[in-house]
Amino acid sequence: MTHTGFKSVYVTVLGRVQGVGYRSWCASKAERLGLHGWIRNRHDGCVEAVYHGLAGRVDEMVALSEKGPVLAKVTDILASPCDPPESAGFLRRSTY
């Protein structure tokens, strides 16, 4: 969703994204961009996240998520608008 220059997206990242530092890498990048939201591994091998902040920075984070850290191999990323996260800051959540 976009409100006065802000945007929220829910992303699902497919590929080799677990066991390669992907969550920590994304959380660090999101925090540097001043984004709010969360990220977590899923039992099916994907990673899912919510990014919320200034629209341009959210777009930048989605683009960064398509690459990931050196050991990751992203094969696809699905992004769709969503409601803003309920809490401030960027959280690393437990596996779901």
SVG drawing of the C-alpha trace seen along z (x, -y; Angstrom):
<svg xmlns="http://www.w3.org/2000/svg" viewBox="-3 -12 33 39">
<polyline fill="none" stroke="black" stroke-width="0.4" points="0.0,0.0 1.1,-3.5 0.3,-6.4 1.9,-9.9 5.1,-8.6 5.2,-5.4 4.8,-1.9 4.5,1.6 5.3,4.8 5.1,8.5 7.9,10.5 8.5,14.2 12.0,15.1 12.7,18.5 16.0,20.2 19.0,21.0 18.2,18.4 18.5,20.4 21.8,21.2 23.6,18.6 23.1,15.5 20.2,14.1 18.0,13.0 20.7,11.2 22.0,9.6 18.5,8.4 17.8,7.1 21.0,5.2 20.2,3.6 16.6,2.8 17.8,1.1 20.3,-1.0 17.5,-2.1 15.4,-3.1 12.7,-0.5 10.3,1.1 9.1,4.7 10.3,8.2 11.9,11.2 11.8,14.9 12.6,18.3 9.8,20.6 9.8,24.4 9.4,24.8 12.8,23.3 11.7,19.8 12.2,16.5 9.4,14.1 9.5,10.5 7.5,7.2 9.3,4.0 7.7,0.6 9.0,-2.9 9.6,-5.6 8.5,-4.1 11.8,-4.6 13.7,-2.9 11.2,0.0 11.7,0.4 15.5,0.4 15.2,3.1 13.1,5.3 15.8,4.9 18.5,5.8 16.5,8.8 16.6,10.2 20.4,10.5 21.1,11.2 24.4,12.0 27.2,13.7 26.3,17.3 22.6,16.9 21.0,17.9 17.7,16.2 15.6,17.9 12.4,15.8 10.9,13.1 7.2,12.4 6.2,8.9 2.7,7.6 1.3,4.6 0.3,5.2 -0.6,3.4 2.2,1.7 3.7,3.8 2.2,3.4 5.5,2.5 8.3,0.1 11.8,1.3 13.0,4.3 12.6,7.7 14.2,11.1 11.3,13.5 11.5,17.2 11.0,19.8 7.4,20.3"/>
</svg>
